[in-house]
Amino acid sequence: MTVAAVVVAVAVAATIVTVVAPGKKSHPVVGFVPTGTSPEQDGEQLTTAFLTAWGAGNLGLAASYTDSPQAAEAALAAYRDGLHLGTLRGSPTGAIRLPESAPAATVSTPRVKVTVAMNDLVAATASTGTISGTWTYHSSLVAYQKPDSPAWSIAWAPDDLAPNLTATTHLAAVPVAPKATSVLDSTGNSLTSYGDAGLNTIAGALKASPPKDLGQPGLDVEIQSATGAPVTGSQAVISAPVDATLATTISAKAEQAARGAVAEHPQSSLVAIQPSTGQILAIANNAGYNDFALTAAVAPGSTGKIISAAALLSQGVLTANTPVECPAVYTVQGISYHNDKGESEPASTPLSYDFAQSCNNAFSQWWRQESNGRLASVAKEYFGLNQPWDIGLGKPATYYNQPASASGSELAQNMFGQGHLTASPLAMASVAATVANGTFKQPILLPGAAQAAATPLPTNVDAQLKTMMRDVVTQGTAAGLGFGPTVYAKTGTADVDNQGQPNSWFVAFDPARDIAVACLVLNAGYGAQIAAPEVQHFLANY
């Protein structure tokens, strides 16, 4: 190219130059015109201008140094936003002229590959106080002289900004959660040391997905797809997470007592809770690899009468002293319900005694008063049931289900803890704990974990429930079983179609020791004969 006159004002910005050739009129040239003495120097000057504008946050100017300003500016903005960019510094570290055989590379329009060293301050979020770090890497771009012009441009490509970027991917700075190196009970023993199916499951779940406040999170920069999915192998470690051990609420003393208790019968499971806090102190199973303490979904039998009684008391239908007949047979919508062994109680019987003797039809007859979802509403309002709980595993689950749509004969069954009503030992231990404390405290496995709330039991209702549960021990189905003077309880026996024996249930609490417990033994027999001795074993050894 023969240039008769070139007027240049070059620093690190685009310029307008006037080019005058012999026999031709002058015409303006817009672009970056370097002042180097070689193509390599010219390419580095352009790259410096690009990096300077980019680092100053002037993305429009930086993009104007490319041959595709619109695409470049969008990519620069995505880079800034995805990395929550604090500062950016870059500088050329070398330039190589591309061979003339490369596309469009000629002596008159040289192309130069410029390598770049980048130093970015990136962060996990845009908010202050978030985890941040410095990302250092190398990239490269191609600069070329425009045909028939002294101006230079950058050949735009997504990977000009960072290696392996494409038009459909972007960069992101992401926090990396620390791992739980081990999951422990409250005194430092590994949960897996107990050999319990439930605790093993919990330890595995907490290792795979520990709480967010465990240890110190790390930071990675990664390439993501348009949908935000990480590209495999694209992660660059900015700072590694600091792993830590994770302590749960499981008590070594309570767990050992619980393990001894469930050893008495196969298919046993037991949960112990601290009523004042909701902390789960023990989870024990003796059912092979099954974790029925948390996962069982079976009718709670007569332990469900605690909730039925709470509903009748709180709604003013009855009091603990109200005389309530318990007929041997009660028929609803053509379905007849019989008490166990044909028992009955006369019309002068106080509700508390019906409860203590666990006479079903003293409760089934009140189904009309608890229709339209009232029984289910009480289960949630006062006992925190019928809703998901996150006990600390990061996956909320519902451990009790009282169908709000139940009516007629189905609701009559629900009133004495059968039908399509389902519960786990965890839920029923929580029911006992709620009566013990007077207020629901959602069961949790991790100290300080968030807990769902419920309305405190009315004081008079809670006092009456305590009286009724104490009567179970002194003159009811749990009398003579060896429970001490501070224990309150309820037996439960749930018949199951096509099962040889009913499921055996027992719940209890001891306010003197701030402990509540529920035991379930599947396909075993009466609650007073099977589950109750296991709970007595637990309390005696706790």
C-alpha positions, 0 to 999 in steps of 0.5 A, a space after each residue: 500500500 502506498 500512502 502519501 500522507 497519514 495523519 495519526 493520533 493514536 493512544 488507546 482509543 479508536 481514531 479517525 485518520 485521513 488517507 490521501 493517495 496520489 490522484 485521489 480524494 482524501 477519505 476518512 478511515 475509522 478504526 484503531 491505527 497502531 504506531 508499531 514498527 512491526 505487525 506484532 507490535 501493532 497487534 499488541 497495541 490494539 490488544 492493549 487498547 481492548 484490554 484497557 477499555 474492558 478493564 475500565 468497564 467501557 464495554 462499548 469501546 472495547 467491543 468497537 475494537 472487534 469486527 463484530 461489536 454487537 456480539 462482542 459487547 453482549 459477550 463482555 456483559 455476560 462475562 461481567 455478570 456471570 463472574 460478578 466481576 470486581 476488577 479486571 486486568 489484562 496485558 499482552 504477553 507476546 505476539 506471533 504473526 500468522 503464516 501467510 497461508 492462513 486465511 486472509 493472511 497476506 503481506 498487505 493485511 497481516 494477522 497476528 495472534 496475541 497471547 494475553 495474561 488475565 487477572 480477575 477478581 470474581 465473586 460468587 454473588 454480587 452482594 457484599 461479603 460474598 466469597 471472592 477470589 482472583 482468577 488468573 488465566 491465559 487467553 489469546 486473540 487474533 488481530 489483523 490489519 483491515 484490507 486497504 486501510 491502516 486500521 486494525 481490528 480484532 477478529 471476534 470469537 467467543 474464546 477471545 475472552 477465555 479458552 473454550 467459550 462458544 457462542 452458546 456458553 458463558 462463564 460463571 463464578 459458583 460457590 463450592 460447598 464443603 463436604 462433611 468428612 464425617 457425620 457424628 452424634 452429639 458426643 463425637 461418635 460416628 453415626 455409622 458406628 451404631 450399625 443402624 439402617 436409619 442412621 446410616 441413611 442419614 450419614 450418607 445424606 448429610 455427606 452428600 448434601 451437608 448444610 450450607 453453614 458447614 465449614 468454609 465454601 470454596 469458589 470455582 469459575 466454570 463454563 455453563 450452557 445457556 441453561 446454566 448447566 456446567 460443562 464437564 471439566 471446565 471448572 477452574 478452582 479459585 479457592 478450595 472449600 474447607 471441609 469439616 465434621 458435622 455433629 447431629 443431635 443424636 445422643 450416644 446415651 439415648 441411641 444406645 438405649 434405643 438400640 437395646 430396646 428395638 433388639 427385643 423384637 424384629 421389625 421394631 423402630 423407635 424415635 426419641 425426641 427432646 420436647 423442649 427443643 425438638 432435637 432428635 436424640 435417638 433413631 433406632 431400627 431392627 428391621 434389616 435395612 429398613 428405616 421404619 423409624 422415619 419412613 413407615 407410613 402406617 395407621 397409628 392405631 389408638 396413639 392417634 386418639 391423642 389428636 382426636 382428643 385434642 380436637 374434641 377438647 379444643 373445640 369445646 365438644 367434650 372435656 376429659 370429665 365428660 361422660 361418654 358411652 363407649 358402645 360395643 358396636 357403632 355403625 356408620 353408613 352401614 359399616 359397623 365398628 367393634 371394640 376390641 374383645 367386645 368391650 364397652 363402657 357405660 354412659 357414665 364413663 368419663 372420656 379420660 377413662 375411655 381414653 385410658 382403656 382405649 375404647 374405640 367407639 368412645 371416639 368414632 361416634 364424634 366423626 360428625 363434629 370433626 368433619 369438613 377437615 376439622 380433625 386434619 386441621 387440628 393435626 396441623 394447627 397444634 401438632 405441626 403435622 400434615 405438612 413437610 418437615 425438613 429435619 436437616 436432610 435438605 429434603 422436606 418430607 411429610 411424616 404424617 398424613 391425615 386426609 382432610 377429605 375424610 368423612 363418614 365411616 372413613 372419618 369415624 375410623 380416623 377418630 380411633 387412629 385407623 383408616 387411611 390415616 398414616 404416621 411414622 414413629 418420628 411423627 408420633 414421638 413428636 405428638 407426645 413431645 408436643 403434649 409434654 411441652 405444650 407447644 410443637 417443636 419440629 423435630 430436627 437432626 442438626 442443632 439450630 436448624 430451621 423449624 416449622 411452627 404451630 399454635 401452642 396447645 391451649 393451656 386447659 387442653 394440654 392439661 387435660 391431655 396430660 391427665 388422660 395420658 397419665 391415666 393410661 399408666 395408672 388405670 389404663 392399658 399401660 397400668 402395671 407395666 413398670 412405668 414410673 410416676 413421671 411417665 405419661 403414655 398411650 398404647 396403640 394397636 392397628 389392625 391391618 388387612 391380610 396381616 397375621 398380627 396387628 401393628 404394635 404402637 406405644 408413645 410416652 413422655 417423661 417431663 422429668 427427663 425432657 424426653 418423648 418416645 414412640 415405638 412401632 413394631 410391625 405385625 407383632 400384636 397389642 401395643 401394651 404387650 409388644 411396643 410398651 415393654 420396648 419403651 419401658 426398656 428404653 426409659 429404664 436405660 436412658 
